[in-house]
């Protein structure tokens, strides 16, 4: 069987050239966006390390994160931080922590904002956390765990009986010890402002437990 490939001698049309230029511009813009995201992550790492190096109390970390967005030179980019809480224990080395073990009235909700405000989510899933309004779009399709200071390999810190910072702030550790019945970690996601006519990214992706930032100055996923 003979296969004949037709090769045109015609020059590329203006439409083809325009499409190529448009695609190249979008690729370049995407690369620049990713680089800027990395700069923001490095800036976050720097702020957490700088202000929490000598004072690693959990309340101090929350204070740094709570004021971080206001320090960004470009207010078109903002981080969202969400705290996840669980209660439980380890039995024969097996972690038996769950949101279902949280005690009403005594414990906070499973998810809460940095200011301690209760966060009620559809199906109790982070993927259903809404943007402030239609002027914002997610930069990332997943949530990431903030790895900072003394946390375990899943980003958890552990303490004794109560979540109240005034009682157990200094006792939060990244390693589980006998008698630790509560734990918490922080999730992070980046958003940006968009033009009213721009397409808004869909946010139906599942959460991802990938590591975001660590104290050693390296950002990784």
Biotite code that builds the C-alpha atoms (Angstrom):
import biotite.structure as struc

atoms = struc.array([
    struc.Atom([0.000, 0.000, 0.000], chain_id="A", res_id=1, res_name="UNK", atom_name="CA", element="C"),
    struc.Atom([1.309, 3.404, -0.940], chain_id="A", res_id=2, res_name="UNK", atom_name="CA", element="C"),
    struc.Atom([0.657, 6.283, 1.403], chain_id="A", res_id=3, res_name="UNK", atom_name="CA", element="C"),
    struc.Atom([0.786, 9.661, -0.245], chain_id="A", res_id=4, res_name="UNK", atom_name="CA", element="C"),
    struc.Atom([1.327, 12.726, 1.951], chain_id="A", res_id=5, res_name="UNK", atom_name="CA", element="C"),
    struc.Atom([0.226, 15.970, 0.397], chain_id="A", res_id=6, res_name="UNK", atom_name="CA", element="C"),
    struc.Atom([2.491, 18.886, 1.222], chain_id="A", res_id=7, res_name="UNK", atom_name="CA", element="C"),
    struc.Atom([1.172, 22.315, 0.437], chain_id="A", res_id=8, res_name="UNK", atom_name="CA", element="C"),
    struc.Atom([3.461, 24.983, -0.920], chain_id="A", res_id=9, res_name="UNK", atom_name="CA", element="C"),
    struc.Atom([1.183, 27.708, 0.324], chain_id="A", res_id=10, res_name="UNK", atom_name="CA", element="C"),
    struc.Atom([2.435, 30.095, 2.964], chain_id="A", res_id=11, res_name="UNK", atom_name="CA", element="C"),
    struc.Atom([0.862, 30.025, 6.451], chain_id="A", res_id=12, res_name="UNK", atom_name="CA", element="C"),
    struc.Atom([-2.246, 32.150, 6.623], chain_id="A", res_id=13, res_name="UNK", atom_name="CA", element="C"),
    struc.Atom([-2.470, 35.205, 8.838], chain_id="A", res_id=14, res_name="UNK", atom_name="CA", element="C"),
    struc.Atom([-4.994, 33.372, 11.034], chain_id="A", res_id=15, res_name="UNK", atom_name="CA", element="C"),
    struc.Atom([-2.530, 30.536, 11.677], chain_id="A", res_id=16, res_name="UNK", atom_name="CA", element="C"),
    struc.Atom([0.235, 32.982, 12.578], chain_id="A", res_id=17, res_name="UNK", atom_name="CA", element="C"),
    struc.Atom([-2.076, 34.913, 14.900], chain_id="A", res_id=18, res_name="UNK", atom_name="CA", element="C"),
    struc.Atom([-3.129, 31.701, 16.654], chain_id="A", res_id=19, res_name="UNK", atom_name="CA", element="C"),
    struc.Atom([0.500, 30.700, 17.149], chain_id="A", res_id=20, res_name="UNK", atom_name="CA", element="C"),
    struc.Atom([1.353, 34.097, 18.619], chain_id="A", res_id=21, res_name="UNK", atom_name="CA", element="C"),
    struc.Atom([-1.676, 33.928, 20.917], chain_id="A", res_id=22, res_name="UNK", atom_name="CA", element="C"),
    struc.Atom([-0.713, 30.458, 22.183], chain_id="A", res_id=23, res_name="UNK", atom_name="CA", element="C"),
    struc.Atom([2.873, 31.576, 22.779], chain_id="A", res_id=24, res_name="UNK", atom_name="CA", element="C"),
    struc.Atom([1.675, 34.629, 24.707], chain_id="A", res_id=25, res_name="UNK", atom_name="CA", element="C"),
    struc.Atom([-0.564, 32.453, 26.895], chain_id="A", res_id=26, res_name="UNK", atom_name="CA", element="C"),
    struc.Atom([2.297, 30.048, 27.636], chain_id="A", res_id=27, res_name="UNK", atom_name="CA", element="C"),
    struc.Atom([4.577, 32.944, 28.544], chain_id="A", res_id=28, res_name="UNK", atom_name="CA", element="C"),
    struc.Atom([1.892, 34.446, 30.785], chain_id="A", res_id=29, res_name="UNK", atom_name="CA", element="C"),
    struc.Atom([1.362, 31.085, 32.498], chain_id="A", res_id=30, res_name="UNK", atom_name="CA", element="C"),
    struc.Atom([5.088, 30.725, 33.217], chain_id="A", res_id=31, res_name="UNK", atom_name="CA", element="C"),
    struc.Atom([5.250, 34.248, 34.640], chain_id="A", res_id=32, res_name="UNK", atom_name="CA", element="C"),
    struc.Atom([2.249, 33.475, 36.848], chain_id="A", res_id=33, res_name="UNK", atom_name="CA", element="C"),
    struc.Atom([3.886, 30.325, 38.217], chain_id="A", res_id=34, res_name="UNK", atom_name="CA", element="C"),
    struc.Atom([7.096, 32.219, 38.956], chain_id="A", res_id=35, res_name="UNK", atom_name="CA", element="C"),
    struc.Atom([5.169, 34.904, 40.806], chain_id="A", res_id=36, res_name="UNK", atom_name="CA", element="C"),
    struc.Atom([3.358, 32.238, 42.831], chain_id="A", res_id=37, res_name="UNK", atom_name="CA", element="C"),
    struc.Atom([6.730, 30.865, 43.911], chain_id="A", res_id=38, res_name="UNK", atom_name="CA", element="C"),
    struc.Atom([7.814, 34.362, 44.945], chain_id="A", res_id=39, res_name="UNK", atom_name="CA", element="C"),
    struc.Atom([4.707, 34.659, 47.113], chain_id="A", res_id=40, res_name="UNK", atom_name="CA", element="C"),
    struc.Atom([5.413, 31.287, 48.709], chain_id="A", res_id=41, res_name="UNK", atom_name="CA", element="C"),
    struc.Atom([8.990, 32.321, 49.478], chain_id="A", res_id=42, res_name="UNK", atom_name="CA", element="C"),
    struc.Atom([7.734, 35.573, 50.977], chain_id="A", res_id=43, res_name="UNK", atom_name="CA", element="C"),
    struc.Atom([5.308, 33.644, 53.172], chain_id="A", res_id=44, res_name="UNK", atom_name="CA", element="C"),
    struc.Atom([8.082, 31.308, 54.305], chain_id="A", res_id=45, res_name="UNK", atom_name="CA", element="C"),
    struc.Atom([10.277, 34.282, 55.122], chain_id="A", res_id=46, res_name="UNK", atom_name="CA", element="C"),
    struc.Atom([7.597, 36.009, 57.205], chain_id="A", res_id=47, res_name="UNK", atom_name="CA", element="C"),
    struc.Atom([6.732, 32.863, 59.175], chain_id="A", res_id=48, res_name="UNK", atom_name="CA", element="C"),
    struc.Atom([10.397, 32.055, 59.816], chain_id="A", res_id=49, res_name="UNK", atom_name="CA", element="C"),
    struc.Atom([11.307, 35.639, 60.717], chain_id="A", res_id=50, res_name="UNK", atom_name="CA", element="C"),
    struc.Atom([8.513, 36.258, 63.209], chain_id="A", res_id=51, res_name="UNK", atom_name="CA", element="C"),
    struc.Atom([8.105, 32.757, 64.622], chain_id="A", res_id=52, res_name="UNK", atom_name="CA", element="C"),
    struc.Atom([11.726, 31.651, 64.935], chain_id="A", res_id=53, res_name="UNK", atom_name="CA", element="C"),
    struc.Atom([11.996, 32.605, 68.604], chain_id="A", res_id=54, res_name="UNK", atom_name="CA", element="C"),
    struc.Atom([8.294, 32.381, 69.425], chain_id="A", res_id=55, res_name="UNK", atom_name="CA", element="C"),
    struc.Atom([6.771, 29.241, 67.950], chain_id="A", res_id=56, res_name="UNK", atom_name="CA", element="C"),
    struc.Atom([3.522, 29.486, 69.871], chain_id="A", res_id=57, res_name="UNK", atom_name="CA", element="C"),
    struc.Atom([0.580, 28.603, 67.690], chain_id="A", res_id=58, res_name="UNK", atom_name="CA", element="C"),
    struc.Atom([-1.158, 31.928, 68.414], chain_id="A", res_id=59, res_name="UNK", atom_name="CA", element="C"),
    struc.Atom([1.897, 33.808, 67.152], chain_id="A", res_id=60, res_name="UNK", atom_name="CA", element="C"),
    struc.Atom([1.874, 31.811, 63.921], chain_id="A", res_id=61, res_name="UNK", atom_name="CA", element="C"),
    struc.Atom([-1.820, 32.608, 63.463], chain_id="A", res_id=62, res_name="UNK", atom_name="CA", element="C"),
    struc.Atom([-1.085, 36.286, 63.995], chain_id="A", res_id=63, res_name="UNK", atom_name="CA", element="C"),
    struc.Atom([1.626, 36.269, 61.305], chain_id="A", res_id=64, res_name="UNK", atom_name="CA", element="C"),
    struc.Atom([-0.641, 34.508, 58.810], chain_id="A", res_id=65, res_name="UNK", atom_name="CA", element="C"),
    struc.Atom([-3.569, 36.752, 59.656], chain_id="A", res_id=66, res_name="UNK", atom_name="CA", element="C"),
    struc.Atom([-1.613, 39.889, 58.697], chain_id="A", res_id=67, res_name="UNK", atom_name="CA", element="C"),
    struc.Atom([0.334, 38.434, 55.788], chain_id="A", res_id=68, res_name="UNK", atom_name="CA", element="C"),
    struc.Atom([-2.099, 39.403, 53.017], chain_id="A", res_id=69, res_name="UNK", atom_name="CA", element="C"),
    struc.Atom([-2.029, 43.044, 54.090], chain_id="A", res_id=70, res_name="UNK", atom_name="CA", element="C"),
    struc.Atom([1.746, 43.093, 53.525], chain_id="A", res_id=71, res_name="UNK", atom_name="CA", element="C"),
    struc.Atom([1.589, 41.857, 49.953], chain_id="A", res_id=72, res_name="UNK", atom_name="CA", element="C"),
    struc.Atom([2.613, 44.592, 47.487], chain_id="A", res_id=73, res_name="UNK", atom_name="CA", element="C"),
    struc.Atom([0.113, 43.293, 44.946], chain_id="A", res_id=74, res_name="UNK", atom_name="CA", element="C"),
    struc.Atom([-3.318, 43.165, 46.577], chain_id="A", res_id=75, res_name="UNK", atom_name="CA", element="C"),
    struc.Atom([-4.686, 41.353, 43.534], chain_id="A", res_id=76, res_name="UNK", atom_name="CA", element="C"),
    struc.Atom([-3.282, 38.181, 45.072], chain_id="A", res_id=77, res_name="UNK", atom_name="CA", element="C"),
    struc.Atom([-4.443, 36.865, 48.434], chain_id="A", res_id=78, res_name="UNK", atom_name="CA", element="C"),
    struc.Atom([-3.957, 33.677, 50.434], chain_id="A", res_id=79, res_name="UNK", atom_name="CA", element="C"),
    struc.Atom([-6.795, 31.885, 52.192], chain_id="A", res_id=80, res_name="UNK", atom_name="CA", element="C"),
    struc.Atom([-5.865, 30.016, 55.370], chain_id="A", res_id=81, res_name="UNK", atom_name="CA", element="C"),
    struc.Atom([-8.146, 27.462, 57.018], chain_id="A", res_id=82, res_name="UNK", atom_name="CA", element="C"),
    struc.Atom([-7.556, 25.534, 60.253], chain_id="A", res_id=83, res_name="UNK", atom_name="CA", element="C"),
    struc.Atom([-8.619, 21.897, 60.481], chain_id="A", res_id=84, res_name="UNK", atom_name="CA", element="C"),
    struc.Atom([-9.313, 20.464, 63.954], chain_id="A", res_id=85, res_name="UNK", atom_name="CA", element="C"),
    struc.Atom([-9.694, 16.870, 65.140], chain_id="A", res_id=86, res_name="UNK", atom_name="CA", element="C"),
    struc.Atom([-9.944, 15.032, 68.453], chain_id="A", res_id=87, res_name="UNK", atom_name="CA", element="C"),
    struc.Atom([-8.827, 11.490, 69.271], chain_id="A", res_id=88, res_name="UNK", atom_name="CA", element="C"),
    struc.Atom([-5.772, 9.506, 70.322], chain_id="A", res_id=89, res_name="UNK", atom_name="CA", element="C"),
    struc.Atom([-3.247, 6.950, 69.151], chain_id="A", res_id=90, res_name="UNK", atom_name="CA", element="C"),
    struc.Atom([-3.773, 3.312, 70.011], chain_id="A", res_id=91, res_name="UNK", atom_name="CA", element="C"),
    struc.Atom([-0.810, 0.972, 69.488], chain_id="A", res_id=92, res_name="UNK", atom_name="CA", element="C"),
    struc.Atom([0.722, 3.646, 67.254], chain_id="A", res_id=93, res_name="UNK", atom_name="CA", element="C"),
    struc.Atom([-2.394, 3.948, 65.095], chain_id="A", res_id=94, res_name="UNK", atom_name="CA", element="C"),
    struc.Atom([-3.884, 7.487, 64.941], chain_id="A", res_id=95, res_name="UNK", atom_name="CA", element="C"),
    struc.Atom([-7.583, 7.408, 65.767], chain_id="A", res_id=96, res_name="UNK", atom_name="CA", element="C"),
    struc.Atom([-8.410, 11.084, 65.298], chain_id="A", res_id=97, res_name="UNK", atom_name="CA", element="C"),
    struc.Atom([-11.602, 12.290, 63.687], chain_id="A", res_id=98, res_name="UNK", atom_name="CA", element="C"),
    struc.Atom([-13.786, 15.350, 63.230], chain_id="A", res_id=99, res_name="UNK", atom_name="CA", element="C"),
    struc.Atom([-16.630, 13.252, 64.618], chain_id="A", res_id=100, res_name="UNK", atom_name="CA", element="C"),
    struc.Atom([-14.866, 13.096, 68.002], chain_id="A", res_id=101, res_name="UNK", atom_name="CA", element="C"),
    struc.Atom([-14.991, 16.859, 68.500], chain_id="A", res_id=102, res_name="UNK", atom_name="CA", element="C"),
    struc.Atom([-17.027, 17.799, 71.563], chain_id="A", res_id=103, res_name="UNK", atom_name="CA", element="C"),
    struc.Atom([-19.797, 20.364, 70.899], chain_id="A", res_id=104, res_name="UNK", atom_name="CA", element="C"),
    struc.Atom([-19.503, 23.675, 72.781], chain_id="A", res_id=105, res_name="UNK", atom_name="CA", element="C"),
    struc.Atom([-16.076, 22.697, 74.197], chain_id="A", res_id=106, res_name="UNK", atom_name="CA", element="C"),
    struc.Atom([-14.246, 22.185, 70.889], chain_id="A", res_id=107, res_name="UNK", atom_name="CA", element="C"),
    struc.Atom([-14.183, 24.393, 67.779], chain_id="A", res_id=108, res_name="UNK", atom_name="CA", element="C"),
    struc.Atom([-15.688, 23.221, 64.517], chain_id="A", res_id=109, res_name="UNK", atom_name="CA", element="C"),
    struc.Atom([-13.842, 20.846, 62.207], chain_id="A", res_id=110, res_name="UNK", atom_name="CA", element="C"),
    struc.Atom([-12.840, 23.822, 60.033], chain_id="A", res_id=111, res_name="UNK", atom_name="CA", element="C"),
    struc.Atom([-12.392, 27.413, 61.154], chain_id="A", res_id=112, res_name="UNK", atom_name="CA", element="C"),
    struc.Atom([-10.825, 30.657, 59.986], chain_id="A", res_id=113, res_name="UNK", atom_name="CA", element="C"),
    struc.Atom([-7.661, 32.122, 61.507], chain_id="A", res_id=114, res_name="UNK", atom_name="CA", element="C"),
    struc.Atom([-9.743, 34.420, 63.694], chain_id="A", res_id=115, res_name="UNK", atom_name="CA", element="C"),
    struc.Atom([-11.457, 31.386, 65.203], chain_id="A", res_id=116, res_name="UNK", atom_name="CA", element="C"),
    struc.Atom([-14.732, 31.888, 63.359], chain_id="A", res_id=117, res_name="UNK", atom_name="CA", element="C"),
    struc.Atom([-16.620, 28.683, 62.635], chain_id="A", res_id=118, res_name="UNK", atom_name="CA", element="C"),
    struc.Atom([-16.502, 27.622, 58.988], chain_id="A", res_id=119, res_name="UNK", atom_name="CA", element="C"),
    struc.Atom([-19.462, 25.579, 57.781], chain_id="A", res_id=120, res_name="UNK", atom_name="CA", element="C"),
    struc.Atom([-18.816, 23.872, 54.449], chain_id="A", res_id=121, res_name="UNK", atom_name="CA", element="C"),
    struc.Atom([-21.052, 21.810, 52.208], chain_id="A", res_id=122, res_name="UNK", atom_name="CA", element="C"),
    struc.Atom([-20.458, 18.132, 53.008], chain_id="A", res_id=123, res_name="UNK", atom_name="CA", element="C"),
    struc.Atom([-17.734, 19.452, 55.321], chain_id="A", res_id=124, res_name="UNK", atom_name="CA", element="C"),
    struc.Atom([-15.290, 19.450, 52.386], chain_id="A", res_id=125, res_name="UNK", atom_name="CA", element="C"),
    struc.Atom([-12.721, 22.175, 51.648], chain_id="A", res_id=126, res_name="UNK", atom_name="CA", element="C"),
    struc.Atom([-13.411, 21.956, 47.937], chain_id="A", res_id=127, res_name="UNK", atom_name="CA", element="C"),
    struc.Atom([-16.727, 23.703, 48.619], chain_id="A", res_id=128, res_name="UNK", atom_name="CA", element="C"),
    struc.Atom([-15.125, 26.758, 50.208], chain_id="A", res_id=129, res_name="UNK", atom_name="CA", element="C"),
    struc.Atom([-16.407, 29.716, 48.206], chain_id="A", res_id=130, res_name="UNK", atom_name="CA", element="C"),
    struc.Atom([-14.493, 32.657, 46.831], chain_id="A", res_id=131, res_name="UNK", atom_name="CA", element="C"),
    struc.Atom([-15.413, 36.067, 48.323], chain_id="A", res_id=132, res_name="UNK", atom_name="CA", element="C"),
    struc.Atom([-17.186, 37.121, 45.117], chain_id="A", res_id=133, res_name="UNK", atom_name="CA", element="C"),
    struc.Atom([-17.079, 36.749, 41.342], chain_id="A", res_id=134, res_name="UNK", atom_name="CA", element="C"),
    struc.Atom([-14.135, 39.140, 41.084], chain_id="A", res_id=135, res_name="UNK", atom_name="CA", element="C"),
    struc.Atom([-11.809, 36.405, 42.334], chain_id="A", res_id=136, res_name="UNK", atom_name="CA", element="C"),
    struc.Atom([-10.464, 33.228, 40.810], chain_id="A", res_id=137, res_name="UNK", atom_name="CA", element="C"),
    struc.Atom([-8.398, 30.412, 42.321], chain_id="A", res_id=138, res_name="UNK", atom_name="CA", element="C"),
    struc.Atom([-4.763, 30.276, 41.211], chain_id="A", res_id=139, res_name="UNK", atom_name="CA", element="C"),
    struc.Atom([-4.496, 26.668, 42.359], chain_id="A", res_id=140, res_name="UNK", atom_name="CA", element="C"),
    struc.Atom([-7.025, 23.908, 41.784], chain_id="A", res_id=141, res_name="UNK", atom_name="CA", element="C"),
    struc.Atom([-6.189, 22.250, 45.115], chain_id="A", res_id=142, res_name="UNK", atom_name="CA", element="C"),
    struc.Atom([-5.670, 23.138, 48.762], chain_id="A", res_id=143, res_name="UNK", atom_name="CA", element="C"),
    struc.Atom([-2.237, 22.536, 50.276], chain_id="A", res_id=144, res_name="UNK", atom_name="CA", element="C"),
    struc.Atom([-1.062, 21.886, 53.818], chain_id="A", res_id=145, res_name="UNK", atom_name="CA", element="C"),
    struc.Atom([1.147, 24.558, 55.335], chain_id="A", res_id=146, res_name="UNK", atom_name="CA", element="C"),
    struc.Atom([4.263, 22.842, 56.666], chain_id="A", res_id=147, res_name="UNK", atom_name="CA", element="C"),
    struc.Atom([5.861, 25.155, 59.213], chain_id="A", res_id=148, res_name="UNK", atom_name="CA", element="C"),
    struc.Atom([8.078, 24.758, 62.273], chain_id="A", res_id=149, res_name="UNK", atom_name="CA", element="C"),
    struc.Atom([7.316, 21.704, 64.389], chain_id="A", res_id=150, res_name="UNK", atom_name="CA", element="C"),
    struc.Atom([4.692, 19.620, 62.556], chain_id="A", res_id=151, res_name="UNK", atom_name="CA", element="C"),
    struc.Atom([4.474, 15.942, 61.646], chain_id="A", res_id=152, res_name="UNK", atom_name="CA", element="C"),
    struc.Atom([4.668, 14.614, 58.086], chain_id="A", res_id=153, res_name="UNK", atom_name="CA", element="C"),
    struc.Atom([0.978, 15.414, 57.541], chain_id="A", res_id=154, res_name="UNK", atom_name="CA", element="C"),
    struc.Atom([1.193, 18.942, 58.941], chain_id="A", res_id=155, res_name="UNK", atom_name="CA", element="C"),
    struc.Atom([-0.505, 18.134, 62.272], chain_id="A", res_id=156, res_name="UNK", atom_name="CA", element="C"),
    struc.Atom([0.402, 19.616, 65.644], chain_id="A", res_id=157, res_name="UNK", atom_name="CA", element="C"),
    struc.Atom([-0.810, 17.964, 68.861], chain_id="A", res_id=158, res_name="UNK", atom_name="CA", element="C"),
    struc.Atom([-1.807, 19.162, 72.304], chain_id="A", res_id=159, res_name="UNK", atom_name="CA", element="C"),
    struc.Atom([-3.562, 18.061, 75.472], chain_id="A", res_id=160, res_name="UNK", atom_name="CA", element="C"),
    struc.Atom([-7.234, 18.540, 76.200], chain_id="A", res_id=161, res_name="UNK", atom_name="CA", element="C"),
    struc.Atom([-8.450, 21.921, 75.011], chain_id="A", res_id=162, res_name="UNK", atom_name="CA", element="C"),
    struc.Atom([-8.141, 23.959, 71.848], chain_id="A", res_id=163, res_name="UNK", atom_name="CA", element="C"),
    struc.Atom([-8.104, 27.265, 73.744], chain_id="A", res_id=164, res_name="UNK", atom_name="CA", element="C"),
    struc.Atom([-4.812, 29.048, 73.017], chain_id="A", res_id=165, res_name="UNK", atom_name="CA", element="C"),
    struc.Atom([-4.768, 30.573, 76.484], chain_id="A", res_id=166, res_name="UNK", atom_name="CA", element="C"),
    struc.Atom([-4.616, 27.099, 78.022], chain_id="A", res_id=167, res_name="UNK", atom_name="CA", element="C"),
    struc.Atom([-2.497, 25.010, 75.691], chain_id="A", res_id=168, res_name="UNK", atom_name="CA", element="C"),
    struc.Atom([-0.757, 27.398, 73.285], chain_id="A", res_id=169, res_name="UNK", atom_name="CA", element="C"),
    struc.Atom([2.756, 26.436, 74.384], chain_id="A", res_id=170, res_name="UNK", atom_name="CA", element="C"),
    struc.Atom([1.989, 22.743, 74.390], chain_id="A", res_id=171, res_name="UNK", atom_name="CA", element="C"),
    struc.Atom([1.397, 22.397, 70.642], chain_id="A", res_id=172, res_name="UNK", atom_name="CA", element="C"),
    struc.Atom([3.999, 19.987, 69.237], chain_id="A", res_id=173, res_name="UNK", atom_name="CA", element="C"),
    struc.Atom([4.531, 18.245, 65.942], chain_id="A", res_id=174, res_name="UNK", atom_name="CA", element="C"),
    struc.Atom([5.033, 14.923, 67.671], chain_id="A", res_id=175, res_name="UNK", atom_name="CA", element="C"),
    struc.Atom([2.321, 12.928, 69.383], chain_id="A", res_id=176, res_name="UNK", atom_name="CA", element="C"),
    struc.Atom([2.812, 12.253, 73.086], chain_id="A", res_id=177, res_name="UNK", atom_name="CA", element="C"),
    struc.Atom([0.713, 10.216, 75.474], chain_id="A", res_id=178, res_name="UNK", atom_name="CA", element="C"),
    struc.Atom([-2.169, 12.362, 76.642], chain_id="A", res_id=179, res_name="UNK", atom_name="CA", element="C"),
    struc.Atom([-2.465, 14.355, 73.435], chain_id="A", res_id=180, res_name="UNK", atom_name="CA", element="C"),
    struc.Atom([-6.149, 14.240, 72.517], chain_id="A", res_id=181, res_name="UNK", atom_name="CA", element="C"),
    struc.Atom([-6.407, 17.100, 70.019], chain_id="A", res_id=182, res_name="UNK", atom_name="CA", element="C"),
    struc.Atom([-4.627, 18.073, 66.822], chain_id="A", res_id=183, res_name="UNK", atom_name="CA", element="C"),
    struc.Atom([-4.869, 20.735, 64.139], chain_id="A", res_id=184, res_name="UNK", atom_name="CA", element="C"),
    struc.Atom([-3.230, 21.829, 60.892], chain_id="A", res_id=185, res_name="UNK", atom_name="CA", element="C"),
    struc.Atom([-3.495, 24.697, 58.415], chain_id="A", res_id=186, res_name="UNK", atom_name="CA", element="C"),
    struc.Atom([-4.600, 24.533, 54.792], chain_id="A", res_id=187, res_name="UNK", atom_name="CA", element="C"),
    struc.Atom([-3.663, 27.213, 52.263], chain_id="A", res_id=188, res_name="UNK", atom_name="CA", element="C"),
    struc.Atom([-4.833, 28.279, 48.805], chain_id="A", res_id=189, res_name="UNK", atom_name="CA", element="C"),
    struc.Atom([-3.991, 31.260, 46.577], chain_id="A", res_id=190, res_name="UNK", atom_name="CA", element="C"),
    struc.Atom([-6.529, 33.375, 44.706], chain_id="A", res_id=191, res_name="UNK", atom_name="CA", element="C"),
    struc.Atom([-6.306, 36.393, 42.411], chain_id="A", res_id=192, res_name="UNK", atom_name="CA", element="C"),
    struc.Atom([-8.571, 39.154, 41.174], chain_id="A", res_id=193, res_name="UNK", atom_name="CA", element="C"),
    struc.Atom([-9.883, 38.816, 37.651], chain_id="A", res_id=194, res_name="UNK", atom_name="CA", element="C"),
    struc.Atom([-11.611, 41.115, 35.191], chain_id="A", res_id=195, res_name="UNK", atom_name="CA", element="C"),
    struc.Atom([-15.378, 40.876, 35.163], chain_id="A", res_id=196, res_name="UNK", atom_name="CA", element="C"),
    struc.Atom([-15.226, 39.596, 31.619], chain_id="A", res_id=197, res_name="UNK", atom_name="CA", element="C"),
    struc.Atom([-12.613, 36.930, 32.342], chain_id="A", res_id=198, res_name="UNK", atom_name="CA", element="C"),
    struc.Atom([-13.386, 33.268, 32.707], chain_id="A", res_id=199, res_name="UNK", atom_name="CA", element="C"),
    struc.Atom([-13.332, 32.077, 36.291], chain_id="A", res_id=200, res_name="UNK", atom_name="CA", element="C"),
    struc.Atom([-11.517, 28.831, 36.971], chain_id="A", res_id=201, res_name="UNK", atom_name="CA", element="C"),
    struc.Atom([-13.663, 25.925, 38.059], chain_id="A", res_id=202, res_name="UNK", atom_name="CA", element="C"),
    struc.Atom([-13.102, 24.804, 41.624], chain_id="A", res_id=203, res_name="UNK", atom_name="CA", element="C"),
    struc.Atom([-14.422, 21.287, 41.618], chain_id="A", res_id=204, res_name="UNK", atom_name="CA", element="C"),
    struc.Atom([-11.105, 19.571, 42.235], chain_id="A", res_id=205, res_name="UNK", atom_name="CA", element="C"),
    struc.Atom([-10.530, 17.542, 45.372], chain_id="A", res_id=206, res_name="UNK", atom_name="CA", element="C"),
    struc.Atom([-8.253, 18.691, 48.176], chain_id="A", res_id=207, res_name="UNK", atom_name="CA", element="C"),
    struc.Atom([-4.657, 17.559, 48.013], chain_id="A", res_id=208, res_name="UNK", atom_name="CA", element="C"),
    struc.Atom([-2.468, 16.804, 51.013], chain_id="A", res_id=209, res_name="UNK", atom_name="CA", element="C"),
    struc.Atom([0.695, 17.844, 49.194], chain_id="A", res_id=210, res_name="UNK", atom_name="CA", element="C"),
    struc.Atom([3.229, 19.829, 51.170], chain_id="A", res_id=211, res_name="UNK", atom_name="CA", element="C"),
    struc.Atom([3.344, 23.547, 50.532], chain_id="A", res_id=212, res_name="UNK", atom_name="CA", element="C"),
    struc.Atom([5.995, 25.355, 52.574], chain_id="A", res_id=213, res_name="UNK", atom_name="CA", element="C"),
    struc.Atom([8.529, 24.212, 55.110], chain_id="A", res_id=214, res_name="UNK", atom_name="CA", element="C"),
    struc.Atom([10.695, 26.084, 57.572], chain_id="A", res_id=215, res_name="UNK", atom_name="CA", element="C"),
    struc.Atom([13.969, 25.281, 55.847], chain_id="A", res_id=216, res_name="UNK", atom_name="CA", element="C"),
    struc.Atom([13.240, 27.748, 53.097], chain_id="A", res_id=217, res_name="UNK", atom_name="CA", element="C"),
    struc.Atom([12.168, 25.254, 50.467], chain_id="A", res_id=218, res_name="UNK", atom_name="CA", element="C"),
    struc.Atom([8.812, 25.239, 48.797], chain_id="A", res_id=219, res_name="UNK", atom_name="CA", element="C"),
    struc.Atom([7.676, 21.959, 47.366], chain_id="A", res_id=220, res_name="UNK", atom_name="CA", element="C"),
    struc.Atom([4.591, 20.097, 46.231], chain_id="A", res_id=221, res_name="UNK", atom_name="CA", element="C"),
])
